[in-house]
Amino acid sequence: MKQAEMMVIFVGSHNQVVEWQGEVAEVFGFSPSVFLQPNMHIFQVPWETVVRNRPDLSAGLTIMQAINGPLVLLSVVKLPDTGSDIKYVLVLSRLDHMLDVNMNAPVLPDVANGVLVKSEKMKKIIDVIHKIASVDSTVLLLGESGVGKTMLARLIHQASSRKDAPFVSINCGTLPDSLIESELFGYESGTFTGGKTGGKQGLLEAAEGGTIFLDEIAELPYHVQSKLLEVLQENTFRKIGSVDKQKANIRILSATNKNLKEMVNQKRFREDLYYRLHVVPLMIPPLRERREEILPLIEHFTSKFNQKYDRRFFLSPQMKARLVEYEWPGNIRELENLVERIIVTQSEEIAEQVGGTSEDTDAFTSFQTKNVLPPLKEAKKQLEKALILRAYDLYENTYKAAEILQVDQSTIAKKLKQYRAEENGPERKRSTGK
């Protein structure tokens, strides 16, 4: 659907328009100044009448008549009371254009590089990012898995004077301790049996002049932390097997979902490194604390995956309402994965129990509803499949999933490949952490 054929309107607690996305004149034929009027008279019936007749606004869509004539398909979701200025989110589409879907819909205006800034909390974070982008201070991005720390790191890089130089990212939790040092610092020729002739360039060297982003910094082995400290203090490093120091002209960004201060107290993380990384800490709120961003994210991901898979499938207002109220323990990553599954299968049944596939929520639900007991072997397989897919969706690397489920990484990788093949859909292109 063309951006000009759809609008998202954010309405405050006093029924005033707080913000909107979309070209008002092109969609409805009237000036945006109409939105600034107290009664927000954009339909043939006043907005107050809509609210009074449907006070719960929990789900469902309505065909409304705009004041200049065109019929509009209106979806309204009332947000939970979280202290936000936004109370309702309206998604409006021109009914006469619904059958002529253009799959080249641009990204919503507030979705830049995957970062959506609709809540006051996120706006404050973006404001800080723009203030610190021009300096080389270290930034520590904090928050739960899936809140968008990697995307914010890219935004910091792109807003800085280093934007034309490399942005190099490494997830410290995806590599075994024996490899992470050589990946970061590189090694000289002859250092390892079977190593590359001529040695290997490390990621610090590859990021020269640009930015290196160390995700899951809490997983960095203790002995490697001291080498990273040298980079921060002296702007130099040594390749493994070398006696010579190299200059490092890079900016270091890092992220974690762990409590580094507690790890310092437990002697699992160097205190001096902690303070070097902690110059500008940014706590990213979970998605459940910025629910006003969920609907625009759904529209963004729907457009993205419709284009990717050449689909023409859109979520119903009922499903959108359920997704807004869901707690999202996996945050934006979980939401993106769910929308992708819905688009790939072209069915909302896969999300009838929001938060994942039907297998994710309760591996035995389908057996119970059929009033049939499955063979124990089949039940165990379904539960195993649910746990592995859920762990990988939340952490996006097989090493972390293996750690959480307390099995070998090779087992996770093998089972993940098997269960992905059983899903009968295009396999998502993601690193398995190998």
Residue pairs with C-beta under 8 A, 6 or more apart in sequence:
1 93
1 97
1 98
1 101
1 102
1 105
1 314
2 97
2 102
2 105
3 22
3 23
3 105
3 106
3 108
4 22
4 23
4 26
4 27
5 27
5 93
5 94
5 97
5 102
6 22
6 27
6 91
6 92
6 93
6 94
6 299
7 20
7 21
7 22
7 23
7 24
7 27
7 28
7 90
7 91
7 92
7 93
8 20
8 21
8 22
8 89
8 90
8 91
8 92
8 108
8 295
8 296
8 299
9 17
9 19
9 20
9 21
9 35
9 89
9 90
9 92
10 17
10 18
10 19
10 20
10 86
10 88
10 89
10 90
10 118
10 292
11 17
11 18
11 40
11 47
11 86
11 87
11 88
11 89
11 90
12 18
12 85
12 86
12 87
13 85
13 87
15 38
15 40
15 47
15 48
15 51
16 38
16 40
17 35
17 36
17 40
18 85
18 86
19 118
20 32
20 35
21 108
21 109
21 110
21 296
24 30
24 31
24 32
24 34
24 35
25 31
25 32
27 92
27 94
28 42
28 66
28 67
28 68
28 70
28 72
29 66
29 68
29 69
29 70
30 42
30 66
30 67
30 68
34 40
34 41
34 42
34 67
35 42
39 46
39 47
39 48
40 46
40 47
41 47
41 67
42 66
42 67
43 50
43 64
43 65
43 66
43 67
43 72
44 64
44 65
44 66
44 67
45 64
50 62
50 64
50 76
51 57
54 60
54 62
54 76
56 78
57 76
57 77
57 78
57 88
58 78
58 321
59 77
59 317
59 318
59 321
59 322
60 75
60 317
60 318
61 73
61 74
61 75
61 316
61 317
62 73
62 74
62 76
63 71
63 72
63 73
63 74
63 95
64 71
64 72
64 74
65 71
65 72
66 72
70 94
70 95
70 96
71 94
71 95
71 96
72 92
72 93
72 94
72 95
73 92
73 93
73 94
73 95
73 98
74 90
74 91
74 92
75 90
75 91
75 92
75 317
75 320
76 88
76 89
76 90
76 317
77 88
77 89
77 295
77 317
77 320
77 321
77 324
78 87
78 88
79 86
79 87
79 88
79 89
79 291
79 292
79 324
80 291
80 325
82 289
82 291
84 119
84 120
84 290
84 291
84 292
85 120
86 118
86 292
89 292
89 295
89 324
91 295
91 299
91 317
91 320
101 312
103 306
103 307
103 310
103 312
104 307
105 303
105 306
105 307
107 300
107 303
107 304
108 116
108 296
108 299
108 300
110 116
110 117
110 118
110 296
111 296
111 297
111 300
112 155
113 151
113 154
113 155
113 158
114 148
114 151
114 154
115 122
115 126
115 148
115 151
115 152
115 155
116 122
116 293
116 296
116 297
116 300
117 123
117 125
117 126
117 293
118 290
118 292
118 293
118 296
119 285
119 289
119 290
119 292
119 293
121 285
121 289
121 290
122 285
122 290
122 293
125 152
125 282
125 284
126 155
128 280
128 282
129 152
129 155
129 156
129 159
129 282
130 159
132 139
132 156
132 280
133 156
133 159
133 160
134 160
134 161
136 251
137 279
137 280
138 232
138 251
138 252
138 253
138 254
138 276
138 277
138 278
138 279
138 280
139 153
139 156
139 253
139 254
139 279
139 280
139 281
139 282
140 217
140 254
140 255
140 256
140 260
140 277
140 278
140 279
140 280
140 281
140 282
141 149
141 152
141 153
141 253
141 254
141 255
141 256
141 282
141 284
142 149
142 255
142 256
142 257
142 281
142 282
142 283
142 284
143 149
143 255
143 257
143 283
143 284
143 285
143 286
144 257
144 284
144 286
144 329
144 331
145 257
145 330
145 331
145 333
145 394
145 395
146 287
146 330
146 331
146 332
146 333
146 334
146 394
147 284
147 285
147 286
147 287
147 331
147 332
148 284
148 331
148 332
149 215
149 255
149 284
150 169
150 213
150 215
150 255
152 282
152 284
153 167
153 169
153 211
153 213
153 215
153 253
153 255
154 167
154 213
156 211
156 253
157 163
157 167
157 210
157 211
157 213
157 251
157 253
158 167
160 211
160 251
162 209
162 210
162 211
162 251
165 207
165 208
165 209
165 210
165 211
166 206
166 207
166 208
166 209
166 210
166 211
167 207
167 210
167 211
167 213
168 203
168 206
168 207
168 210
168 211
168 212
168 213
169 212
169 213
169 215
170 180
170 183
170 184
170 203
170 212
170 213
170 214
170 215
171 215
171 216
171 397
171 433
172 180
172 214
172 215
172 216
172 217
172 218
172 219
172 220
173 215
173 216
173 219
173 395
173 397
173 399
173 400
173 433
174 216
174 397
174 399
174 400
174 431
174 433
175 183
175 399
175 433
176 399
177 221
177 224
180 220
180 221
180 224
181 221
181 223
181 224
181 227
181 240
182 192
182 200
182 202
182 240
183 202
183 203
184 202
184 203
184 204
184 224
184 227
184 228
185 202
185 204
185 227
185 237
185 238
185 239
185 240
186 199
186 200
186 201
186 202
186 204
186 205
186 239
186 240
187 195
187 199
187 200
187 202
187 239
187 240
187 241
187 242
188 199
188 239
188 240
188 241
188 242
189 195
189 196
189 197
189 198
189 199
190 199
190 241
191 199
191 240
191 241
199 239
199 241
202 237
202 239
203 212
204 212
204 231
204 237
204 248
204 250
205 246
205 248
207 250
208 248
208 249
208 250
209 249
209 250
210 250
210 251
211 250
211 251
211 252
211 253
212 250
212 251
212 252
212 253
213 253
213 254
213 255
214 220
214 228
214 252
214 253
214 254
214 255
215 254
215 255
216 255
216 256
216 257
216 400
217 254
217 255
217 256
217 260
217 277
218 256
218 257
218 258
218 260
218 263
218 269
220 228
222 268
222 269
222 270
225 269
225 270
225 273
226 270
226 273
227 237
227 238
228 252
228 273
229 270
229 272
229 273
229 276
230 236
230 237
231 237
231 248
231 250
231 252
232 252
232 273
232 276
232 277
233 276
235 247
235 248
235 249
236 245
236 246
236 247
236 248
237 245
237 246
237 248
238 244
238 245
238 246
239 246
252 277
254 277
260 269
260 274
260 277
260 278
261 274
263 269
264 270
264 271
264 274
286 328
286 331
287 293
287 294
287 328
287 331
287 332
287 335
288 327
288 328
291 324
294 323
294 324
294 328
294 335
295 320
295 324
297 332
297 335
297 336
298 315
298 320
298 323
298 335
298 339
301 335
301 336
301 339
301 340
302 313
302 314
302 315
302 339
302 343
305 311
305 339
305 340
305 343
305 344
306 312
306 313
306 314
306 343
309 343
309 344
309 426
311 343
311 344
311 346
313 342
313 343
313 346
315 323
315 339
315 342
315 348
316 348
319 342
319 348
319 351
322 354
323 335
323 338
323 351
323 354
326 354
326 355
327 355
328 334
328 335
328 355
329 355
329 394
330 337
330 393
330 394
333 393
333 394
333 396
334 355
334 356
334 393
334 394
337 356
337 393
338 351
338 354
338 355
338 356
340 428
341 350
341 351
341 357
341 425
342 348
342 350
342 351
344 425
344 426
345 425
349 358
350 357
350 358
351 357
352 358
353 360
353 361
353 362
353 365
355 361
356 389
356 390
356 393
357 386
357 389
358 365
358 366
359 382
359 385
359 386
359 389
360 386
360 389
360 390
360 393
363 379
363 382
363 383
363 385
363 386
364 379
364 382
364 383
367 373
367 374
367 379
374 382
384 415
385 415
385 419
385 422
387 405
388 401
388 405
388 412
388 415
388 416
388 419
389 416
389 419
391 400
391 401
391 404
391 405
391 412
392 398
392 401
392 412
392 416
394 401
395 401
395 404
396 430
396 431
397 431
397 432
397 433
398 409
398 412
398 413
398 416
398 432
398 433
398 434
399 409
399 433
400 433
401 412
401 416
402 408
402 409
402 411
402 412
405 412
409 433
413 432
413 434
416 432
420 427
421 427
